[in-house]
Amino acid sequence: MDKQVIFEKIKAALIEDFDLEENRIVPEARLYEDLELDSIDAVDLIVKLKSFLPRNIDPEAFKKMRTLENVVDGIYNLVQNSESK
């Protein structure tokens, strides 16, 4: 799974589940400031993303992610590490 596919899945979740406008969902968007997600939204997003991940995202690692690009990179690394095992 490449980064563009991951970004598109996150984007779809944000549009469908969080009613965000598509033009706000860009890689450099900050989760809390630009997209106005709160901690409960972040947990909901993690739950939504579980459906296509090989294993769970570490909640502590997710807390450190500030932008959508950080989330994409974190998921990409998670997928790559799972595929190499």
SVG drawing of the C-alpha trace seen along z (x, -y; Angstrom):
<svg xmlns="http://www.w3.org/2000/svg" viewBox="-21 -26 32 38">
<polyline fill="none" stroke="black" stroke-width="0.4" points="0.0,0.0 1.6,-3.3 1.2,-6.7 -1.3,-8.0 -3.7,-5.1 -3.3,-5.6 -4.0,-9.4 -7.1,-8.7 -8.4,-6.3 -7.9,-8.8 -9.4,-11.5 -12.5,-9.4 -12.9,-8.7 -12.6,-12.4 -15.2,-13.4 -17.6,-10.6 -17.3,-10.4 -16.2,-13.9 -18.1,-15.9 -15.0,-17.8 -14.8,-19.7 -12.6,-18.0 -10.6,-21.2 -9.4,-21.2 -7.9,-17.8 -4.4,-18.3 -1.2,-16.5 0.1,-19.6 -3.3,-20.1 -2.8,-20.0 -5.1,-17.6 -6.2,-19.7 -5.7,-23.3 -6.7,-23.1 -9.1,-20.2 -10.4,-20.9 -10.3,-17.3 -10.3,-16.7 -9.0,-13.8 -12.2,-11.8 -12.2,-12.4 -8.6,-11.2 -9.6,-7.9 -12.6,-7.6 -10.2,-8.0 -7.8,-5.3 -10.8,-3.0 -11.9,-3.7 -8.3,-3.2 -8.0,0.2 -10.1,1.8 -7.3,1.6 -4.2,1.9 -2.2,5.0 -2.0,4.2 -3.0,1.5 -1.6,-2.0 0.1,-2.8 -2.1,-5.5 1.0,-7.2 2.6,-7.4 -0.6,-8.8 -0.7,-11.5 2.7,-12.8 1.3,-13.1 0.4,-16.6 -0.4,-16.6 -2.2,-14.3 1.2,-13.7 2.5,-12.5 -0.4,-10.1 0.2,-8.8 3.9,-8.3 3.2,-6.5 0.7,-4.2 3.0,-3.6 5.8,-2.6 3.5,-0.3 2.4,1.4 6.0,1.7 7.2,3.2 4.4,5.7 5.0,6.7 8.8,7.2 8.1,9.7"/>
</svg>
